[in-house]
Amino acid sequence: MTKKERAKLRREMSKLIAAYLQDGERVTTAQICEITIDRFPDLIAEAREQLLKTALTNMARTLLKEASKAERDEMEVNLFGNIMSSVTIPRCIALPQPDSREMVWTSVLKASLAEIDIYIKYLNSGAIADMAKASKLKTFRDLVADMSLDDDLDMPIEALLQGLREQESRA
């Protein structure tokens, strides 16, 4: 698949997602995939090999993560006669590669201290980004909750905001 074809497919999928989000509909990634396949069979046919490779890569990544999580148990590490049985560490880690989205998985015991430092930095950067996103969402949530007169936590925010607009227009 050429960059041009990939860009076209991405553009069409972006339009599809934007339409769903604009209409306020909920959608899953599986639904987006099915609709894309149905609506753009020519693009999919051109992209089939690359998409298969990407899907298999994602599947391998998921399985490596699952294997890593399944293997996270108390690992006894013998350090010159001192057994550290209370230390829980993963048996393997994923190391980001420069100029690539690819991760290289390796056993913790075969990794260097520098590689463990890289992995810790990678984990921290993801955690920081997640915390920033969570903080922004919490601020937004609290603002909407403070402004709303409705205690229904299951009401969509769009409906809460509409109620506030209607209340303001009556005042």
C-alpha positions in Angstrom: 0.0 0.0 0.0 1.4 3.3 -1.0 1.5 6.4 1.3 -1.1 8.0 -1.0 -3.4 5.0 -0.7 -3.0 4.8 3.1 -3.6 8.6 3.3 -6.8 8.2 1.3 -8.0 5.3 3.4 -7.2 7.2 6.6 -9.0 10.3 5.3 -12.1 8.3 4.5 -12.1 6.6 8.0 -11.6 10.0 9.7 -14.6 11.4 7.9 -16.6 8.4 9.0 -15.6 8.7 12.6 -16.2 12.5 12.5 -19.7 11.8 11.2 -20.5 9.4 14.1 -19.0 11.7 16.7 -20.8 14.8 15.3 -24.1 12.9 15.4 -23.3 12.0 19.0 -23.5 8.3 18.3 -21.5 5.7 20.1 -19.3 3.5 17.9 -16.8 0.8 18.4 -13.6 0.2 16.5 -15.0 -3.0 15.1 -18.0 -1.2 13.7 -15.7 1.4 12.1 -13.7 -1.5 10.5 -16.9 -3.2 9.2 -18.3 0.0 7.7 -14.9 0.9 6.1 -14.7 -2.5 4.5 -18.3 -2.2 3.2 -18.0 1.3 1.9 -14.5 1.3 0.5 -13.8 -2.2 -0.9 -11.4 -0.9 -3.6 -9.2 0.8 -1.0 -9.3 -2.3 1.2 -8.3 -4.6 -1.6 -5.3 -2.3 -2.3 -4.4 -2.2 1.4 -5.1 -5.9 2.2 -1.5 -7.1 2.6 -0.4 -4.0 4.6 -3.5 -4.2 6.8 -2.9 -7.9 7.4 0.7 -7.2 8.4 -0.5 -4.4 10.7 -3.2 -6.5 12.2 -0.7 -9.4 12.9 1.8 -6.9 14.4 -0.9 -5.6 16.7 -2.0 -9.1 17.6 1.7 -10.0 18.4 2.0 -6.9 20.5 -1.1 -7.7 22.4 0.0 -11.3 23.0 3.5 -10.2 24.1 1.8 -7.8 26.6 -0.5 -10.5 27.8 2.5 -12.9 28.2 4.4 -10.3 30.1 1.4 -9.7 32.4 0.9 -13.4 32.9 4.5 -13.8 33.7 4.5 -11.1 36.3 5.0 -13.0 39.5 7.4 -13.0 42.4 10.6 -13.7 40.7 13.4 -14.8 42.9 16.6 -13.1 42.0 19.8 -14.4 43.5 22.1 -11.5 44.2 25.3 -13.0 45.7 23.4 -15.3 48.0 20.7 -12.7 48.9 17.4 -13.9 47.5 15.0 -11.1 46.9 11.8 -13.1 46.8 9.6 -10.2 47.9 10.4 -8.1 44.8 7.7 -8.4 42.1 9.1 -7.6 38.7 7.9 -8.4 35.1 9.8 -11.2 33.4 10.0 -9.2 30.2 10.0 -5.5 29.1 9.3 -3.7 25.9 12.0 -1.3 24.7 11.0 1.5 22.3 13.2 1.7 19.2 14.6 5.0 17.9 12.8 6.2 14.8 10.2 3.4 14.9 7.0 2.5 16.6 8.3 -1.0 17.0 9.0 -2.3 20.4 11.6 -5.0 21.1 10.7 -7.4 23.9 13.4 -8.8 26.1 13.7 -10.7 29.4 14.4 -8.4 32.4 17.4 -10.6 33.3 18.8 -10.2 29.8 18.3 -6.4 29.8 20.9 -4.0 30.8 20.4 -1.4 33.6 20.4 1.3 30.8 17.6 -0.6 29.0 15.6 -0.8 32.2 16.1 2.9 32.6 14.8 3.4 29.1 11.7 1.2 29.9 11.0 3.1 33.1 11.3 6.4 31.3 8.9 5.1 28.6 6.4 4.0 31.3 6.7 7.3 33.1 6.0 9.3 29.9 2.8 7.3 29.3 1.8 7.7 32.9 2.4 11.5 32.7 0.3 11.8 29.5 -2.5 9.7 31.1 -2.4 11.8 34.2 -2.6 15.1 32.2 -5.6 13.7 30.2 -7.3 12.5 33.4 -6.7 15.9 35.1 -8.2 17.8 32.1 -11.2 15.4 32.1 -11.7 15.8 35.9 -11.6 19.6 35.6 -14.2 19.5 32.7 -16.4 17.0 34.6 -16.3 19.1 37.8 -17.2 22.3 35.9 -20.2 20.6 34.3 -21.3 19.0 37.6 -21.0 22.3 39.4 -23.0 24.2 36.7 -25.7 21.5 36.4 -28.8 21.4 38.4 -29.4 17.8 37.6 -27.9 15.0 39.8 -28.3 12.3 37.2 -24.7 11.1 36.6 -25.9 8.9 33.7 -27.3 11.7 31.7 -25.1 12.6 28.7 -23.1 15.8 29.1 -24.6 17.1 25.9 -28.1 16.9 27.5 -26.9 18.6 30.7 -25.4 21.4 28.7 -28.6 21.8 26.7 -30.6 22.0 29.9 -28.2 24.8 31.1 -28.6 26.7 27.9 -32.4 26.4 28.1 -32.3 27.6 31.7 -30.1 30.6 30.8 -32.4 31.6 27.9 -35.4 31.6 30.3 -33.6 33.8 32.8 
